[in-house]
């Protein structure tokens, strides 16, 4: 009885391995209009941790984020340069590069790559 269960598990594992993975069959990029909908900034912080011997300062880096909306989906971009460029433009439109990937199972995934 135990051998049957073992062989059943092995057979199931082999079936999963041979069915294959979903593969990307094409990638396209295009320029689209997005709306800047939000900005977020959190300054760098210092915390102090006692490690048993001494107090050690730990720096948490600053966070700079810009959120844009495309077709009802929000995409967030990080980085100080992007933040400085778009933080004062909430509600305005700008161009962005959209990547579209099509997969062998028929699914399509989108990713916003860059703001212009």
SULVENHU-V124031 format. One record per residue. RES is the residue in three letters. BURIAL is b if it has 16 or more other ideal C-beta (glycine too) atoms within 10 Angstrom, else e. Layout:
BEGIN
{{RES,BURIAL} {RES,BURIAL}}
END
This chain:
BEGIN
{{UNK,e} {UNK,e} {UNK,e} {UNK,e} {UNK,e} {UNK,e} {UNK,e} {UNK,e} {UNK,e} {UNK,e} {UNK,e} {UNK,e} {UNK,e} {UNK,e} {UNK,e} {UNK,e} {UNK,e} {UNK,e} {UNK,e} {UNK,e} {UNK,e} {UNK,e} {UNK,e} {UNK,e} {UNK,e} {UNK,e} {UNK,e} {UNK,e} {UNK,e} {UNK,e} {UNK,e} {UNK,e} {UNK,e} {UNK,b} {UNK,e} {UNK,b} {UNK,e} {UNK,e} {UNK,b} {UNK,e} {UNK,e} {UNK,e} {UNK,e} {UNK,e} {UNK,e} {UNK,e} {UNK,e} {UNK,e} {UNK,e} {UNK,e} {UNK,e} {UNK,e} {UNK,e} {UNK,e} {UNK,e} {UNK,e} {UNK,e} {UNK,e} {UNK,e} {UNK,e} {UNK,e} {UNK,e} {UNK,e} {UNK,b} {UNK,b} {UNK,b} {UNK,b} {UNK,b} {UNK,e} {UNK,e} {UNK,e} {UNK,e} {UNK,e} {UNK,e} {UNK,b} {UNK,e} {UNK,b} {UNK,e} {UNK,e} {UNK,e} {UNK,e} {UNK,b} {UNK,b} {UNK,e} {UNK,b} {UNK,b} {UNK,b} {UNK,e} {UNK,e} {UNK,e} {UNK,e} {UNK,e} {UNK,e} {UNK,e} {UNK,e} {UNK,b} {UNK,e} {UNK,b} {UNK,e} {UNK,e} {UNK,e} {UNK,e} {UNK,e} {UNK,e} {UNK,e} {UNK,e} {UNK,e} {UNK,e} {UNK,e} {UNK,e} {UNK,e} {UNK,b} {UNK,e} {UNK,e} {UNK,b} {UNK,e}}
END
